[in-house]
């Protein structure tokens, strides 16, 4: 087993270039976890320390009136009831973040990413263990501009059959 890749504040550009969509990242501010009895301190610590799945990598934006450094978005979870998702929790960071990030898991070859694209940027909608699971998920979660991408065979993305005539 290989050791995890750790990216500090000055190397987040490397993380954005090397981590594949679907990778599981741990982030930390380096502080120890406070005891559970300190509710406010623990809540603040949890905002700067956690794990999320990489779903989006955004390039730097430079406009005449403003600029944003390159960044990335992690998915933390979906919350709801009775099979209905009420809230999706994501967090976005830029390369200027003081946090340290570590790749703790990468998608295995053969897994399937369900991706959409907006403004030229891919976003991971679902990571399935195989093509059958990706197609099953897609049947109940339609996206008009989705495509399937098999991990390890990214050059041959597959457009899903939407079941309607052109």
CORLINUR-V558336 format. One record per backbone hydrogen bond with DSSP energy under -1.0 kcal/mol. CO is the residue of the C=O (numbers start at 1). NH is the residue of the N-H. Records with the same first field share a line. If there is no record, write none. Layout:
CO->NH + NH
This chain:
5->103
7->101
8->11
11->15
12->16
13->17
14->18
15->19
20->23
23->54
24->104 + 105
25->52
26->102
27->50
28->100
35->38
37->39
38->42
39->43
40->44
41->45
42->46
43->47
45->48
50->27
52->25
53->75
54->22
55->124
56->73
58->71
61->68
66->63
68->61
70->95
71->58
72->93
73->55 + 56
74->91
75->53
77->89
79->86 + 87
81->84
84->81
87->79
89->76 + 77
91->74
93->72
94->97
100->28
101->7
102->26
105->24
108->111
111->151
112->128
113->149
114->125 + 126
115->147
116->123
118->121
121->118
123->116
126->114
128->112
130->134
131->135
132->136
133->137
134->138
135->139
137->140
143->146
147->115
148->158
149->113
150->153
151->110
153->156
158->148
